[in-house]
Amino acid sequence: MRRNLIRKLCLVFGPRLPRIWLILLCPVSVVVLIVLSSSSSSSFDSATVTVKPDVYVNYRRLKDQAVNDYLDLTSLSVGVGKLKEIKVCGREREHYVPCYNVSANLLSGLKYGEEFDRHCEISRGEPYCLVRPPKDYKTPLTWPVGRDVIWNENVKITKDQFLSSGSMTKRLMLMEENQISFHSDDGVKDYAHQVAEMIGLRNDVEFYKAGVRMVLDVGCGFGSFGAHLLSLKLMTVCMAAYELTGSQVQISLERGLPAIIGNFNSRQLPFPYLSYDMVHCAECGILWDDKDGLLLIEADRILKPGGYFVLHGSSISTKKGSMASPIEEFARKICWTFVAQQEETFIWQKNIDPHCYLSSIQGVIPPCRDEREDIPSYYQPLASCVGGTTSKRWIPIQNRSSRIQQDEFYEDFESSLSALRNYWSLLTPLIFSDHPKRPGDEDPLPPYNMIRNVMDMNARYGGLNAAFLEEGKAVWVMNVVPIRARNTLPVIFDQGFAGVLHDWCEPFPTYPRTYDMLHANGLLSYLISERCSISNLLLEMDRILRPEGWVVLSDDVVSIEKARSIATQIRWEARVIDLENGASQVRGSTLDIFGKDIFVDKKKFEVEPKHLQDV
């Protein structure tokens, strides 16, 4: 233990540390907690304590004591060389999403709708910078209030866009002077009830029992339908195309609802075969019969056997007997059964028999050959064949069990559960030191209401997500599986968790300031081995993380120290904890908890280094 600790301290303080320092610092036992206050460019706070829950009760006192005993780490080497100057983006990038540049895509020759897709390869040379919040950005309101009320300045939507929206949106939204309110509407509940009845259920409460647990809401508006389904314990993910202003995804995430940028256009979605129990499209603007039916084949690819495709919209003929449309005709070719129609709502069901695709019925789309489930479908061209028919996961949603058999999953869950308890005990006093309870406020279960969503950036089997559920935490998790890691995303979806494939050498498809906490176990060392930029990764994490959000990194000492040296430049406050003896951590690993400051206040800009003042 002592040898590893000395090794870590040498990395923090540099290789030429005086012996007297080692004599003073070696007796430290289980934990090293270093508090780095990045609000000043000349000094940092540090404290050394032993991890016990009651240590953090008086966190402010510890921090004040650390100021008196601080070590000026800025004069010491961190062993990673001189860092490049990190620039702050201009105001025009307050809502910036990389890889979506239509003008650049058109200039590169993309057309036929491909110019609206995500193309990181075209903007790869673009320098990363620190995306600042809008001038009047405010911390989101705590749940459940924050699900129904958001601040105007936190999202990019104009009054003209609001006034030009449809009648349903106007009825559900109210734009006030500095807030947007989302009202509960009986029309949404009635619509969900109608869909349930159309598939043979008594009401929408029976969705879960009938096997409908995962819903992809395409073109979700501002998330009202998804918010209702979430209240019924259905994991509903909003997916919509990138929008410069008035974004459905940005507003849904600001409400704390699951959402991601994506589109049925020219490439496969970053989801595995057989992911969702229902694909829902209400006036989503997609021409499903376009591209010779390739868009419907993609919907079929991610839909589980027995799953439902729900289409609602006034643009579809509602006249009885007029369903002989290109959509219905192509639905038969992919073995979908037409279930019901009520007014403007149509429902099809995916066949539960994979042999249907091998039948001699004229025109049936054949199954894909030589498909491998371990190879991820990451923005591949749309396929003209039906996928997943030979998968072991071809199980009708009505017969599905949520039990997972892999031993690796249970190992991931047990270690994540132990780690989560450690994180929560550490975060609770830190959050409440920044947000003390007001007189008369109820005492919530901390940090309940402070953290609404979490991105697990290296999710493995979804163990952290399962641990959150086990502990009864009121958050949802976006489980991200790196594309070069083992493809465990099917296991994550089979548990009813939201997830996505992603290449962390590239930016993530979301808007700035959309997650309350980022968690990454082993991601830094993995990316270093892949020769990806850690600086770019941390700048991307800063873009994704909302001000006053939290980052929890668990990795080897070299990777943590490299990240921490960069973190001080982007105004993250760091607490470093050695968890060598922790039951949930690999021997010799280090945990780093970062808190992100709000830096929109003018006074805070005045104490920044010159390159921040000049922006």
C-alpha positions in Angstrom: 0.0 0.0 0.0 2.8 2.4 1.0 4.8 1.7 -2.1 1.7 2.4 -4.4 0.9 5.6 -2.4 4.5 6.9 -2.8 4.3 6.1 -6.5 1.1 8.1 -6.8 2.4 11.1 -4.9 5.5 11.1 -7.1 3.2 11.4 -10.1 1.3 14.3 -8.4 4.3 16.2 -7.1 6.9 15.3 -9.7 9.9 12.9 -9.6 12.2 15.2 -7.6 10.1 15.4 -4.5 12.3 16.2 -1.4 12.7 13.3 1.1 11.3 15.3 4.0 8.0 15.6 2.0 7.8 11.8 1.7 8.5 11.4 5.4 5.5 13.7 6.2 3.2 12.1 3.6 3.9 8.4 3.8 1.9 7.7 7.0 -1.3 8.5 5.2 -3.4 5.3 5.5 -6.4 4.4 3.3 -7.4 7.6 1.5 -5.9 10.7 0.1 -8.5 13.5 -0.5 -7.1 16.4 -2.4 -9.4 19.4 -2.9 -8.4 21.5 -5.9 -10.2 24.8 -6.1 -9.9 26.0 -9.7 -11.5 29.3 -9.1 -8.0 30.8 -8.8 -5.1 30.2 -11.1 -2.5 30.6 -8.4 -3.4 28.3 -5.5 -5.2 25.0 -4.8 -6.6 23.5 -1.6 -5.7 20.1 -0.3 -6.6 17.9 2.7 -5.7 14.4 3.8 -8.3 12.4 5.6 -9.4 8.8 6.2 -12.6 7.7 4.4 -15.4 7.4 6.9 -19.0 8.6 6.4 -18.8 11.0 9.3 -15.6 12.7 8.0 -17.7 14.6 5.5 -20.3 15.9 7.9 -18.4 19.2 8.3 -17.0 19.5 4.8 -16.7 23.3 4.9 -14.6 23.1 8.0 -12.3 20.6 6.3 -12.0 22.9 3.3 -11.2 25.9 5.5 -8.5 23.9 7.3 -7.1 22.8 3.9 -6.7 26.5 2.9 -4.4 27.1 5.9 -2.3 24.0 5.2 -2.4 24.0 1.3 0.4 22.9 -0.9 1.0 25.1 -3.9 0.7 22.3 -6.6 1.0 24.8 -9.4 4.8 25.0 -8.9 5.2 21.2 -9.1 5.3 19.0 -12.1 2.4 16.6 -12.7 4.5 14.3 -14.9 2.5 14.8 -18.1 4.4 17.5 -19.7 3.3 21.1 -20.6 -0.4 21.3 -21.5 -1.7 23.3 -24.5 -3.6 26.4 -23.8 -7.4 25.7 -23.6 -9.4 28.3 -25.3 -13.0 29.3 -24.6 -15.5 29.1 -27.5 -17.3 32.2 -28.6 -20.9 33.0 -27.7 -22.1 31.5 -31.0 -21.2 28.1 -29.7 -23.2 28.2 -26.5 -25.5 25.4 -27.9 -22.9 23.8 -30.1 -23.2 20.1 -31.2 -20.1 18.9 -33.1 -20.3 16.8 -36.2 -23.5 18.4 -37.5 -22.4 21.0 -40.0 -24.8 21.0 -43.0 -22.8 23.6 -44.9 -19.5 21.6 -44.6 -21.3 18.4 -45.5 -22.8 19.9 -48.7 -19.3 21.3 -49.6 -17.9 17.8 -49.2 -20.4 16.5 -51.7 -23.0 14.9 -49.4 -26.6 15.0 -50.7 -29.9 13.2 -50.8 -30.4 13.9 -47.1 -27.0 12.6 -46.0 -25.9 16.2 -45.4 -28.2 16.3 -42.3 -26.6 13.2 -40.7 -23.8 13.1 -38.3 -20.3 13.3 -40.0 -17.5 13.6 -37.5 -14.9 12.7 -40.2 -15.6 16.0 -42.0 -15.2 18.2 -38.9 -12.3 16.2 -37.4 -9.8 18.9 -37.8 -11.9 21.4 -35.9 -10.1 22.5 -32.7 -11.9 21.7 -29.4 -12.7 24.6 -27.0 -14.5 25.2 -23.8 -18.2 25.7 -24.4 -19.6 28.3 -22.1 -23.1 28.5 -20.8 -25.5 31.3 -21.9 -25.1 34.5 -19.9 -28.3 34.0 -17.9 -28.0 30.3 -17.4 -29.6 29.0 -14.3 -29.2 25.6 -12.5 -32.2 23.4 -13.4 -35.0 23.2 -10.8 -35.0 20.1 -8.7 -37.3 17.2 -9.5 -40.2 16.7 -9.8 -40.7 20.5 -10.4 -37.8 20.6 -13.0 -39.5 18.0 -15.2 -42.4 20.5 -15.8 -40.7 23.9 -15.6 -37.4 24.9 -17.3 -35.5 28.2 -17.7 -35.8 30.0 -21.0 -32.2 30.9 -21.2 -31.0 27.3 -20.7 -32.3 26.2 -24.2 -32.4 27.8 -27.6 -36.0 28.5 -28.6 -37.6 31.7 -29.7 -41.1 33.0 -29.1 -41.7 32.8 -32.9 -40.9 29.1 -32.9 -43.2 28.6 -29.9 -46.0 30.5 -31.6 -45.6 28.6 -34.9 -45.7 25.2 -33.1 -48.8 22.9 -33.4 -51.9 23.2 -31.3 -50.9 20.2 -29.2 -47.6 21.7 -28.3 -49.2 25.1 -27.4 -51.7 23.3 -25.2 -48.9 21.5 -23.3 -46.4 24.4 -23.2 -46.6 27.9 -21.7 -43.8 30.3 -22.3 -43.6 32.9 -19.6 -41.1 35.7 -19.0 -38.2 33.5 -18.0 -39.6 30.0 -17.8 -41.3 27.4 -20.0 -43.9 25.3 -18.3 -45.2 21.9 -19.4 -48.7 21.1 -18.3 -50.1 17.7 -17.7 -52.7 17.1 -20.4 -55.5 14.6 -20.4 -55.0 14.3 -24.2 -51.6 12.5 -23.7 -53.1 10.1 -21.2 -56.1 9.4 -23.4 -53.8 8.8 -26.4 -51.7 6.3 -24.4 -54.8 4.6 -23.2 -56.1 4.4 -26.8 -52.8 2.8 -28.0 -53.1 0.2 -25.2 -56.6 -0.7 -26.1 -55.7 -1.0 -29.8 -53.1 -3.8 -28.9 -55.7 -5.6 -26.7 -54.9 -4.2 -23.3 -57.4 -2.7 -20.8 -55.3 0.4 -20.2 -51.8 1.8 -20.5 -50.9 0.6 -17.0 -50.7 -2.9 -18.6 -48.0 -2.0 -21.1 -45.3 -3.3 -18.8 -47.0 -6.6 -18.1 -47.6 -7.1 -21.8 -43.9 -6.9 -22.5 -43.7 -3.3 -23.6 -40.8 -1.9 -21.5 -38.5 -0.1 -23.9 -40.0 2.6 -26.2 -38.2 4.6 -28.9 -40.2 7.8 -29.4 -39.1 9.2 -32.8 -39.7 12.9 -33.2 -40.9 13.2 -29.6 -42.0 16.8 -29.6 -40.9 18.1 -26.2 -41.2 14.8 -24.4 -44.7 14.9 -22.9 -45.7 11.4 -24.2 -42.4 10.0 -23.0 -42.8 11.7 -19.6 -46.1 9.9 -19.2 -44.7 6.5 -20.2 -41.8 7.0 -17.8 -44.3 7.5 -15.0 -45.6 4.0 -15.9 -42.0 2.6 -15.5 -41.4 2.3 -19.3 -38.0 3.4 -20.4 -38.8 5.8 -23.1 -36.0 7.4 -25.2 -36.7 10.5 -27.2 -34.9 10.5 -30.5 -35.0 13.4 -33.0 -32.7 14.9 -35.7 -30.3 17.7 -34.8 -32.0 21.1 -34.8 -30.2 24.4 -34.6 -33.0 26.0 -32.5 -36.1 24.7 -30.8 -34.6 21.3 -30.4 -36.8 18.5 -29.2 -33.8 16.6 -27.8 -32.4 19.6 -26.0 -35.6 20.6 -24.3 -36.4 17.0 -23.3 -33.0 16.6 -21.7 -33.4 20.0 -20.0 -36.5 18.5 -18.4 -34.4 15.6 -17.3 -36.0 13.1 -19.7 -34.0 10.5 -21.7 -33.2 11.8 -25.2 -30.5 11.5 -27.9 -29.9 13.0 -31.3 -30.5 10.6 -34.1 -32.5 10.2 -37.3 -33.9 7.6 -39.7 -32.2 8.8 -42.8 -29.2 7.2 -44.5 -27.4 5.1 -41.8 -28.2 2.6 -39.1 -28.8 3.9 -35.6 -26.2 3.1 -32.9 -28.4 0.5 -31.3 -28.1 -3.3 -31.6 -30.6 -5.7 -33.3 -33.8 -6.3 -31.3 -33.5 -3.3 -28.9 -37.0 -1.9 -28.5 -40.5 -3.2 -27.7 -42.2 -0.3 -29.4 -41.2 2.3 -32.0 -43.5 5.3 -31.8 -43.8 8.1 -34.4 -46.4 10.9 -33.9 -46.1 13.5 -36.7 -42.4 12.8 -36.7 -41.9 14.0 -40.2 -40.3 10.8 -41.5 -41.3 9.5 -44.9 -41.3 5.8 -44.0 -42.0 4.5 -47.5 -39.1 6.5 -48.9 -35.7 4.9 -50.0 -37.5 1.7 -51.1 -38.5 0.9 -47.6 -35.0 1.0 -46.1 -36.3 3.1 -43.2 -38.9 0.6 -42.3 -36.3 -2.2 -42.5 -34.2 -0.2 -40.0 -37.2 0.1 -37.7 -37.6 -3.6 -38.0 -33.9 -4.2 -37.1 -34.2 -2.5 -33.7 -37.7 -3.8 -33.0 -38.0 -7.0 -30.9 -40.2 -9.9 -32.1 -43.8 -9.2 -31.2 -42.9 -5.5 -30.8 -45.2 -2.7 -32.1 -44.7 0.1 -34.6 -47.1 2.9 -33.8 -47.7 5.6 -36.4 -49.9 8.7 -35.7 -50.5 11.7 -37.9 -52.9 13.6 -39.9 -50.8 13.2 -43.1 -51.8 9.5 -43.2 -55.2 8.7 -44.7 -57.7 7.9 -42.1 -60.4 6.8 -44.4 -61.4 3.2 -43.8 -60.3 0.9 -46.6 -57.7 3.3 -47.9 -54.7 1.7 -46.1 -53.4 0.2 -49.3 -50.6 2.6 -49.1 -46.9 2.0 -49.7 -46.3 1.7 -46.0 -48.9 -1.1 -45.6 -47.6 -2.8 -48.7 -44.0 -2.8 -47.5 -45.0 -3.8 -44.0 -46.2 -7.1 -45.4 -42.8 -7.6 -47.0 -41.1 -7.5 -43.6 -43.7 -9.8 -42.1 -45.5 -7.2 -40.0 -49.1 -7.7 -39.1 -51.5 -4.9 -39.2 -53.1 -4.7 -35.8 -55.6 -1.8 -35.7 -56.5 1.7 -36.8 -58.4 4.4 -34.9 -58.7 7.7 -36.6 -55.1 8.9 -37.2 -53.4 6.1 -35.4 -52.1 2.9 -37.0 -50.3 0.0 -35.4 -48.4 -2.9 -36.8 -46.8 -5.8 -35.0 -43.5 -7.5 -35.8 -43.8 -11.3 -36.5 -42.5 -13.6 -33.8 -41.6 -16.3 -36.2 -38.2 -15.9 -37.9 -39.1 -18.5 -40.5 -41.5 -16.0 -42.0 -38.5 -14.4 -43.7 -37.5 -17.7 -45.2 -40.9 -18.4 -46.7 -41.7 -18.4 -50.4 -44.2 -15.5 -50.1 -43.5 -13.3 -53.1 -41.7 -10.1 -52.2 -40.7 -10.9 -48.6 -37.4 -9.2 -47.7 -34.8 -11.9 -47.1 -32.8 -12.2 -43.9 -29.2 -10.9 -43.7 -26.5 -13.4 -44.1 -23.2 -13.7 -42.2 -24.4 -11.3 -39.5 -22.5 -11.2 -36.3 -24.0 -9.8 -33.1 -20.6 -9.1 -31.6 -19.8 -6.6 -34.3 -21.6 -3.3 -33.4 -24.0 -1.5 -35.8 -22.3 1.9 -35.6 -23.6 4.3 -38.3 -23.3 1.6 -41.0 -25.2 2.1 -44.3 -28.9 1.1 -44.2 -29.3 -2.6 -44.9 -31.7 -4.0 -47.5 -32.2 -7.3 -45.6 -33.8 -8.2 -42.3 -31.4 -8.6 -39.4 -31.5 -10.5 -36.1 -33.3 -13.6 -37.3 -30.6 -16.0 -36.2 -29.9 -14.3 -32.9 -30.3 -16.1 -29.6 -32.1 -13.0 -28.4 -35.0 -13.6 -30.9 -37.5 -13.9 -28.1 -41.1 -12.5 -28.3 -41.6 -9.6 -25.9 -44.5 -11.4 -24.3 -42.3 -14.3 -23.3 -39.2 -12.4 -22.2 -37.6 -12.8 -18.9 -35.5 -10.1 -17.4 -33.1 -12.6 -15.8 -29.5 -12.3 -17.1 -27.4 -15.4 -17.0 -23.8 -14.1 -17.5 -21.5 -14.3 -14.6 -19.8 -11.2 -15.8 -23.0 -9.2 -15.3 -23.2 -10.2 -11.7 -19.6 -9.3 -11.1 -20.2 -5.9 -12.8 -23.3 -5.4 -10.7 -21.7 -6.3 -7.3 -18.7 -4.1 -7.9 -20.9 -1.2 -9.2 -23.2 -1.5 -6.2 -20.3 -1.2 -3.8 -18.8 1.7 -5.8 -22.1 3.5 -6.0 -22.5 3.4 -2.2 -19.0 4.9 -1.9 -19.8 7.6 -4.5 -23.1 8.5 -2.8 -21.5 8.8 0.7 -18.8 11.1 -0.8 -21.1 13.2 -3.0 -23.8 13.8 -0.3 -21.9 16.3 1.8 -20.1 17.9 -1.2 -23.4 18.7 -2.8 -25.0 20.0 0.3 -21.9 22.1 1.1 -22.6 23.9 -2.2 -26.4 23.8 -1.8 -27.2 24.1 1.9 -30.8 23.3 2.9 -33.0 26.4 3.3 -35.0 26.9 6.4 -38.3 25.2 6.1 -37.2 22.9 3.3 -37.8 19.2 3.6 -34.7 17.1 4.0 -34.5 15.0 0.8 -32.6 11.7 0.5 -29.4 13.2 -0.7 -28.5 13.7 -3.4 -32.0 13.0 -4.5 -33.3 15.9 -6.7 -29.8 17.1 -7.2 -28.9 14.4 -9.8 -31.6 13.5 -12.4 -29.5 11.7 -15.0 -26.2 9.9 -15.3 -24.1 9.0 -18.3 -22.0 5.9 -17.7 -19.4 6.4 -20.4 -18.0 2.8 -20.2 -21.1 0.9 -19.1 -19.9 -2.7 -19.5 -23.0 -4.8 -18.6 -25.0 -1.9 -17.1 -24.0 -2.8 -13.6 -24.1 0.9 -12.4 -27.6 1.3 -13.8 -28.7 -1.9 -12.0 -27.1 -0.6 -8.8 -29.0 2.7 -9.0 -32.2 0.7 -9.2 -31.2 -1.5 -6.4 -30.5 1.5 -4.2 -33.8 3.2 -5.1 -32.1 6.3 -6.6 -34.5 8.4 -8.7 -32.2 8.8 -11.7 -32.0 7.3 -15.2 -28.7 6.3 -16.8 -27.5 6.5 -20.4 -25.3 3.4 -20.8 -22.6 4.0 -23.4 -20.6 1.1 -24.8 -17.4 2.1 -26.6 -17.3 0.7 -30.1 -13.9 -1.0 -29.7 -14.9 -2.6 -26.4 -16.8 -5.9 -26.1 -20.3 -5.3 -27.4 -22.4 -5.7 -24.3 -25.1 -3.3 -25.4 -27.6 -6.2 -26.1 -27.3 -7.3 -22.5 -28.0 -3.7 -21.4 -31.1 -3.4 -23.6 -32.4 -6.8 -22.4 -32.5 -5.4 -18.9 -34.7 -2.6 -20.0 -31.9 0.1 -19.8 -31.3 2.9 -22.2 -28.0 2.6 -24.1 -26.0 3.6 -27.1 -22.8 2.7 -29.0 -20.2 5.4 -29.2 -16.7 6.1 -30.3 -15.1 8.3 -27.5 -12.5 9.5 -29.9 -15.4 11.6 -31.3 -17.9 14.0 -29.7 -21.1 12.5 -28.3 -24.5 13.3 -30.1 -26.1 15.5 -27.5 -26.5 19.2 -26.7 -24.3 21.0 -24.1 -25.1 20.9 -20.4 -27.5 17.9 -20.6 -26.2 15.5 -18.0 -25.9 16.0 -14.2 -23.2 13.3 -13.7 -20.7 11.5 -15.8 -19.1 8.2 -14.7 -16.2 6.5 -16.4 -14.5 3.4 -15.0 -11.4 2.5 -16.9 -12.2 4.7 -19.9 -9.1 7.0 -19.7 -6.6 4.1 -19.8 -8.6 2.5 -22.6 -8.5 5.7 -24.7 -4.8 6.2 -24.0 -4.3 2.7 -25.4 -6.3 3.7 -28.4 -4.2 6.8 -28.9 -7.2 9.1 -28.5 -6.8 12.6 -26.9 -7.6 12.8 -23.2 -7.7 16.6 -23.5 -10.4 16.4 -26.2 -12.3 13.9 -24.1 -12.4 16.1 -21.0 -13.4 19.1 -23.0 -16.2 17.0 -24.5 -17.2 15.9 -21.0 -17.3 19.5 -19.9 -19.6 20.3 -22.9 -22.0 17.5 -21.9 -22.0 18.2 -18.2 -24.2 20.9 -16.8 -22.7 23.6 -14.5 -22.4 22.3 -10.9 -22.6 18.7 -12.3 -20.2 15.9 -11.2 -17.7 13.7 -12.9 -16.6 10.4 -11.3 -13.5 8.8 -12.8 -12.0 5.5 -11.6 -8.8 4.5 -13.3 -5.1 3.8 -12.8 -2.9 6.5 -11.2 -1.2 7.6 -14.4 -4.5 8.2 -16.2 -6.1 10.0 -13.2 -3.2 12.3 -12.8 -3.2 13.1 -16.5 -6.9 13.9 -16.4 -6.6 16.0 -13.2 -3.9 18.2 -14.6 -6.2 19.0 -17.5 -9.3 19.4 -15.2 -7.7 22.3 -13.3 -7.5 24.2 -16.6 -11.2 23.8 -17.3 -12.3 25.0 -13.8 -13.2 21.6 -12.3 -12.7 21.1 -8.6 -11.1 17.8 -7.9 -11.1 15.4 -5.0 -8.7 12.5 -5.3 -9.3 9.3 -3.3 -7.1 6.2 -3.2 -9.5 3.2 -3.0 -6.9 0.5 -3.0 -8.5 -1.3 -0.1 -12.0 -0.8 -1.3 -13.9 -4.0 -2.1 -15.3 -2.6 -5.3 -12.1 -1.4 -6.9 -9.1 -3.0 -8.6 -6.0 -3.0 -6.4 -4.0 0.2 -7.0 -6.9 2.1 -8.6 -7.7 5.7 -7.9 -11.0 7.5 -7.8 -11.3 11.1 -8.8 -14.5 13.2 -8.2 -14.8 16.5 -10.1 -17.3 19.2 -9.5 -17.9 21.6 -12.4 -18.2 25.3 -11.5 -20.7 27.8 -13.0 -18.4 30.3 -14.7 -20.9 32.7 -16.3 -20.6 35.2 -13.4 -18.7 38.2 -14.4 -16.7 38.3 -11.2 -15.5 34.8 -11.8 -14.2 35.7 -15.2 -12.1 38.5 -13.7 -10.0 36.1 -11.7 -9.4 33.7 -14.6 -6.1 33.5 -16.6 -5.7 36.1 -19.3 -6.7 33.7 -22.1 -10.2 33.5 -20.5 -10.5 37.2 -19.9 -9.7 38.0 -23.5 -12.7 36.1 -24.8 
